[in-house]
Amino acid sequence: MASDTTAAHTISDHERRQALLIWDYHQMRHPIRPCEAAIGLGSHDLGVADTAVDLYRAGLFPVLVFSGGNSPTTKARFPRGEAVHFRERAIERGLPPEAVLLEPHAGNTGQNLTYSRRVLAEAGITPASVLLISKPYMERRSYATARQVWPETKAICASEPLEFDAYLASIGDARLVLDMLVGDLQRIIEYPKHGFAIEQDVPGDVYDAYVALIRAGYDSRLLAT
């Protein structure tokens, strides 16, 4: 049995292979191009804020909305809300305050996009294209949600360019990452049934890995169905 030595939780080689299948599926691998605005999707991962700074410096967007209130996985780390902490981190790293808008209330991805769209509109911005900056394994869900709730705007996904093992090391909690990988995949499967996102094909090996990790106990982020 091999372990992720950077995290308190130990994962086996088999679990790592299953997680890697899901990790790869979640990433859209869109060619990154300039967009008229960007949205930094709140989460437990400050890498989203750091990536937003890097992309702004590369000239990929002129204005950014950080969106997010709190969730069970973030309220202890970001007591003033995800978006507030992300904005502070980005400004500390040199992002001009005037380039950053704040949306501190969203509690899910649909709200991230809907509320951020409203914030942009209030600032007189109606973008034809938007760069969605998220955790690496949230790309597909954010894309599927954007296509449902904001179909007239071109959505491009971006995330911190880390491989799976490097990401585990950066977060320092392997169980949390695997729980979140599984939870995001469940939402990709279930949300289209409720009109929250467009449907995405899930390859058989990815679905099998998802079922196996649930059976192995990676289920803390699952929704009741």
Disulfide bonds with the S-S distance in Angstrom:
none
